[in-house]
Amino acid sequence: MRTETQKPPAWGAARSGTLLDREEWALTNAARTFDYLDYGKDSWSQDRHTAVKMAEASPGLAGQMLVHRKAREGVVEAVCHSFSQVIDLGCGLPTMRRAPHERGRVLWGSRARTVYVDHDLAALAAARAWWEHPAWVRGGNVHVLDLDLRYPAGLTAALSEHLDLSVPVGVLSTLTLDHLQDEEVTGLVEALASRLAPGSGWGITHLSGMNGAAEVYTGQAQEQGAGTRLVAREVDGLRKVFEESGWRWHVSPPNDPGRGEPPIAALTTLARPDRCVEIA
């Protein structure tokens, strides 16, 4: 049986720790595929092929991704306004006009601390080049961590090295929980609930009702021997996981009837004991 102290398996079929590993880059990549779906520029042909197949299987995917851009900006803005310390889980490729640490620097000045977490080589390289290194040059407090969210004990231990977890912090996961199995989401949510201070907040976005797209992406990844997947969920199931772990699900996104079913987007507050604050 695997324990938390053992080295976790690679997120993809091959992982050498270097971007020069051609076998790794030949695989369909989650960060690049969703970068393409989000109208980014950093996808490869195999990622675009998978994205097109996903859209064919779920015709509402393109519209939902457009709605998601607005929903994502909303939850990021709310979390950054409420917390000087922010954790971005599964930060992906840098496609946002203003990254969370830039919002934090404007709002909180030298008090701002931002930790980006991913386990994808492309995302890690981009985040370190675009965000971590420039922030260090300017004296900003930004860290990019190579961590697997399926093993939350390692995550919480690493976060304590860079953040003050005795006070509330903000968590972001935008199109991140979609790539975890149900038990992995539960483990992550419970682990952060047990380690973060009451009053911490979590901003979430998640695709909704895209069963066909999820099946296409997961099937493509399995065919290639990659460890990635896409899990389709509905809002009630995701809300239940958070509420059972002590998170109060208290804000839902506005619906956009012109673009079909909206993505799941929510803000939650860790409602353990009586030291709770509402996310602005």
N, C-alpha and C positions, 0 to 999 in steps of 0.2 A: 504494500500500500504506500502511495506517495505521501510524504509529509511536507509541511510548509518549508522545512529547512533544506529540502532537496532542490536542486536546480530545476526550474520548470522547463518543459519542452519548448521547442521553438514555436513561435506563432505561425510561421510558414513552414514549408517542407525543408528549406535549407536556410541556415542562418549562420553566417561566418563573422558577423560584426563589421563587415566592410561593404561598401556600396559597389565594390567591384565584382561581387559574386554573381556571375551571369545566370547561374541556375535559379537563384532567388528572384532576379529581375525578370525571368521568363514567365513567372507565375502571374496570374491575375492578382492585382494588389488592391486591398480595400481602400486605402487612402487615395490612390490614384483614380480608382473607379468612381468614388464619390466626389472627387475633385471634378471629374468630367461631368457628372450629373449636376454638380453645383456650378457649372459653366466656368470651371477653372481651366488652366492651360497645361497642367503637369501630368497628363495621362499618356499611356502608351497604347499601341494598337490593340493589344489583348484586353486592356482595361475598357477601351471604348467598345470593343466587340461585346463584352459581357454587359456593359451598361445598356447597349441597344437591345440586347436580348431581354434584359430585365424590364425595360420600358414596353417591349412588345407583350410580355407576359402580364404586366400590370399597366394598362393604358393611363391610369391616373397618376403614375409616378412622376412624370414631368411637371404636372400641375402642383403636386404635393411638394416637390422640391422647391418650386418658386415660393409657395406659401411658407415653406420651412425657412427660407432666408430671412423673412421678416420675423418669424417666431424666434429664431436663433438670436437675432440681434436684440429682441426684447428680453429674453432671459439673461443674456450676457450683460446687458445694460443694468438690469435690476440687481444682479449679483454683485457687479463691480461697484455699484452705488452703495450697497449695503455693507460690504466687507472690504477691509484693506488687504486681507490675505485671501488669495484665490487659488484654487487647484483646478486645472483644466485637464480632465481625464479623457484620453484619446484625442489629443489636440489636432491630429491630422495635419494636412498640408496648409500652409498659411494663405488662405484665400480671403479672409475678412479684411475690410478696409481699416479697421482699428482693432488690434489685438487686445485681449483682456489686460495685459500688463501696461499697455499704453493708456487705457482708460484709467487704470489704477494710479498711474503716475500723475495724471491730471487731477484726479479726485483726492488722492491721499498723499501725494508728494513722497517724501523719503520713507513714510510708513508703509508704503505699498510693497507687498511681496507676492510674487506669482510663481507657481510651480506648474510646468507643463509635463504631462505624462503620456507616453506612447510606447509601443513596442514594435513599431514599423520603422524599418531603416530609412525609408524615404522621408517619413514625417520627422524622425529624429534629426536627420541631417539638415532639413529645411528649417526646423524650429531653432536649432543651434546656430545656424548661419544668419537667419533673419532676426531672431529675437534674443537669444541668450548672449551671443558675443557682443552685439551692439549695446545691449543693456549693461553689460559689464564695463564697456568702454565709457559709458555715460555715468557709471556708478549706480545703476539700477539693480534691484534685487530680483533677478529672474533666474530660474533653474529649469533645465530640461532633463527629465529622468527617463531612463530606459527600463520600464517596468511592465509586467504582465498583470492585467487587472484580474485575471483568473486566480491570482495568488495574493489576496488582499493583505495578509500579514506582512509581507515584504513591502507593500505599498505604505501601510500605516507607519512602519518603522522608518522608512525613508522620509516620509513627510515630516516626522518629528525632528529631523535633522535640519530642516529648512524653514519650518513654520512654528509659531507658538500655538500649540494645540490646546492650551489651557483657556484660550479665549475663542469665541465663535469665528469660524472661517466660512468662506463661500466655496461651493463645489460646482463645477460645470461638467456636464456630459451631453454634448450635442452630437447626435447620431453615433453614439458610442455603445450604449447598452444594447443596441440592435445586434451587435456582434458577439454577445454573450448568451450562453444557454441559461435557462430559467434558474437552475441551481447556482450558477455563477453570479447572476445578478443578485440573487438573495444573499449570497455570501459577501459580495462587495458592499451591499447596502447595510447589512448587519454589522460588518466590520467597521465601517465609518461611523455608524451610529454609536458603537461602543467606544470609539476612540476620540471623536470630536466633541467639543464643548456644546452643551445645550444652547440653542439659539443659532447654531450653524445653519446655513441654507444650502439648498441644492437646486440648481436650474437644469432642467431636463428637456431635451427634444428627442423624438423617436418617431420613425416612420409608422404609419398606422394602416392596417388593412392591405398591405402590399404582399399578400401570400405568394402570388405568382413570381414576383421579383425576388422574394426571399428564396424560393425553391430554385430558381435559375442560378442565382449567385452561389448558393450553397452547393448545388450540383456541380457547377463549374469548378469550384474550389476543391471539392472531393475528387473530381476526375483528375485534377492536377496533383493531387496528394498534398494540398495545402491544408493548414489547420484552421483557416478562417471560415466563417459562416455568417449568414444573415437570418435573424429570427423575427418573424412577424408577430406582433403583439397588439392587443387592444388596450385602451386606456384603463378599463376597470381592473384588469389583471395586474398592470404595472402599479397602479395606485395601491392595490392591496399589499403588494410586496413592501412598499415604502411605509405604509401605515402600520403594518404589523411589526416593523422594526423601530417605530417611534418617530417617524417623519410625518408631519402634518401636511397633507396635500391641499393647499389652500388657494391656488390661483390656476385658472385654466386659460388657454389662449382664445382670442377672438376667432370665430369661424369666418372663413372666406367662401361664401356660397358660390362664387363664380368659378372656383377652381376645384370643385369636388371635395372629397373627404380630406380634412386637414390633418397634418401630422400631430402626434401627441406632443404637447409642450406644457410644462408645468413648473411651478416654483414650490418648493417644500421647505418647511422649517423643522429642525430637530427639536421635538417637543418634550424631551425628557426634562425632569424636574421643573422648577418654576422660573428659570432664567432664560426666557424665550424672547426673541425679537422678531418682528415681522419683516420680511423682505420688502423693501420700498417698491 
